[in-house]
Amino acid sequence: MKKFLLAAIALAILFFLTSAPKIFVGTENETVAVVDARENLPLTINFIHSVQKTPVIEELEFRGGEFILLRTKYKSQGVGLPFDAADGKFHREGEWFVVDEMNRRFENLELRTGKGTQLKIFLDGREHDLYEKFPRGTKIFVRKF
């Protein structure tokens, strides 16, 4: 029995060490998605800005073990939105204001559902409508493990 237990523990450790890192999306109590943390994996966050009441799109990639904010697009300027040259390369694309080359790094992300924010995440080819799944004020984690 002792040999079986040691073999099971060794197998579990081997599995843990050889399995690919994962990205988890969810709350403390509920999992929304778990995907392989592939290099250059895109992650997009869409929401309605709580003050301007206009759409915001944040485009990130998982790279080098971190989430990197590459680009933010929004339809109206105002509080909490990037605009300074230090934020990245600012330009217009039709009706969108765009800040490219932001290169902000995050080990993990924490988001919250809010009144009218329509928070969505696009990850690994799937759309997750978090605002429909969770009540207002719910903390959503996007973590590497």
N, C-alpha and C positions, 0 to 999 in steps of 0.2 A: 504494500500500500504506500509506503514511504517513497519507493522508487517511482511509482506512478504519479504521486503528488509532485515530486521534484521534476519529472519529465513534463508534466502539465505546466508547471511554473516556467521552466526553461522554454517551452514552446510558446507560451504567452509572451515572454520577454522577446523572443526572436520575432514573433509576429509584430509586436509593437515597434521594434527597432527597424524592421524592413518595410513596414507599411508606409505608404505615402502620407505626408501631412494632409490635413483636411481643413476645410473652411466650414464653420458652423454659423448658421443664421437662425436666430430664435430668441426666446426669452429664457428666464431662469427655469421655467417650468415646461416649456413646449419647444420642440424642434420644428423649424420651418424647412430647412434644407441643410444637407451635409454633402459637400462635393470635394473632389480631390483638389488640393491647392497647387494647381499647375502653374508653372511660370507663365507670365503674361495673361493670366485668366482675367477677362474683363468683368467688371462689376459696375452697374449703373444704378444710381439712386435718383428717383423722380419724386418730386413733391410740389405742393403749392405753398409758396412762401407765406408765412403766417401774417406778415404785415402788408406786403404789396398785393397779396392774393393773386399772384401770377405764377406760372410754372417755372421750376428750376430743375435742371438736369446736371448731375455731377457724374463724370466718367472717371472711373478708377481702374487700375490693374493691380493684380497681385504679383509682385516681383521682388525677388531677393528676400522673401519671408515677410514682406510688408505690403500694406495697401498704399498705393500711390495715387493721389488725386492728380489727374492729368489735365482735366478740362472742366470748366463750369459754364453752363449756358443759362441765360435767364432773359425774361422779356421786359423787365422794368428795373431801373436802378434804384437803390435805396439801402436802408439799414441792413447790415449783415451780409451784403453781397460784395464780392471783390471788385475793385475798380482801379486800384493803384498799380503803377508800373512794376512795383516790387512783387505784386501778386502773380504776374505772368504777362503774356502777350495779349493785349486787349484789342478786339476788333468787332465789327458787326458782320453778321450773316443774315441778311434779310431783316426780319423783325426781331432777331435774337442778338443780345449782347453776349460775347464769348470771351472767356479768358483761357487761353491755351498755355501750355508749357508751365503749369503751376508747380508740378513736382513736389507736392506736399506729402510727407510720409507719415503713416499711421500704423502702429503695431496692431491695433484693433479699432473697431468702430462701435460707437454707441449712438443709437437713434431713438427717437420717441415718436409715437403716433400723436397726432394733435387734431384739434377741431378743424375740419375742412382742409387738412394738409394732404390728404390722399397719398400717403407715403407708400411707394412701391420700390422693390428691388428687382433688378434683372440680373440673374446669375446663371451661368452655364446653360444659356438658351431658354431659361424659364423665367416667367414673370411671377412675382410674389406680391399680391396686393395686401400689404400688411395692415393698411387702414381698414380693410374689410374683416380681417381676421382677429384683430385685437382692439380692445377699448382704448379711448383717448388716454394719453399719458403712459402707455405701456412702453417700457424700455426694451428695445430690440438690440441684441448683440450680434456683431459680425466679427468672428474671432478665428484665428488660426490655431489649430492644435495638432 
